[in-house]
Amino acid sequence: MVEQSCYSDANLPAGQTCLTLRSGRKMPQGGFGLWKLPNDVCAQTVVDAVEAGYRCFDGAADYGNEKEVGEGIKRVLDAGTVKREDLFIVSKLW
């Protein structure tokens, strides 16, 4: 993996760097943290984060907001804001 400037998506946060994966895909090095996001605002927060340029989301089953994260992702996909292959959803195992 080599650190380099992120792909040329004008909506990415300034200075965002990416890691090039073995597949050749570029994954943003910084992710939007989903910890402690209340369920009632989680989906809209994910939508807002995508609109602000985030493409990587950091979650975990322990956060208890997976359903709401999925709802936010579905909204941006349905709206055509991004394609699924533009997003990275990462999680943690116990």
N, C-alpha and C positions, 0 to 999 in steps of 0.2 A: 504494500500500500504506500502510495506516495502522496504527500500533501501538495495541493496545488489550488489555484483559484477555482472557484466553483463555476459551473456552467453559466452560460450567458443569459440567465433569466433575470431580466431587469427588476423583477419583484423581490429578489432575494435581499436579505439584510446586507447592508454595506460591509465589505470586508469578509464576507462568508468564505470560508475555505472548505474544500472537499477532500475526501480520501478517494483514491481510485481503487476500486475493488478488483479482484482477480478477473471478474467478468468484464471489466472495462467500464462498468457503470461508476458514476461519481456520486458519492454519498456525502451530504453536508456533515461537517465535523461537529457542529453544534446542533443540539436538538431542543425543542420546546418541551419543558418538563410538565408532566400532567399530575404530579403529586399534589395532593390536597385541593384539587379543583372540585368544588362542590358540584354534585350531580346536576343541580338545577341550572347551572351556567356552563357546564362543561362542553356541551355540543357547540354552543355559540362561541365559546372561547377558542375551540379548535378551528371553527370557520374564520374567526378574526385572525388567528395566528397564520393560517394559510394565506389569507389576503394580505397579511403583513410580510409574507415572503418565506415563512418557515416551511420546510419540506421534510423535516425529520422530527418525529415525536417520540418522547421517552416515557414509557409507562410501565406498569407492573400490575399483576393480578391483585396484589394486596391493596392497590389504590381504590378498588371497587367502582371504577368509573369506565370500564371497558365498553359497556353498552353505549354510553353517552359519547365517548370518543368516536365509536363507530358511526353514530348518528351524525356527528359533525363532519366526519370524512365523507359519508354518503351525501350530505348536502353539497359539499364543494365539488364532488364528482358529478352529481346530477346537474349542477349549475354550469358545469364545463370550466370551472375555474382552473382545475388541474386534471391531469390524467392519473390513474392509479399508479402507473409506473414512475411517476414523479415523486411519490411519497415513500418515506421509510418510516415504518412503525417498529420501534424496538421495545423489548420488554426484558424482564429479569425473572430468573428461576430462583426458588428458595434453595 
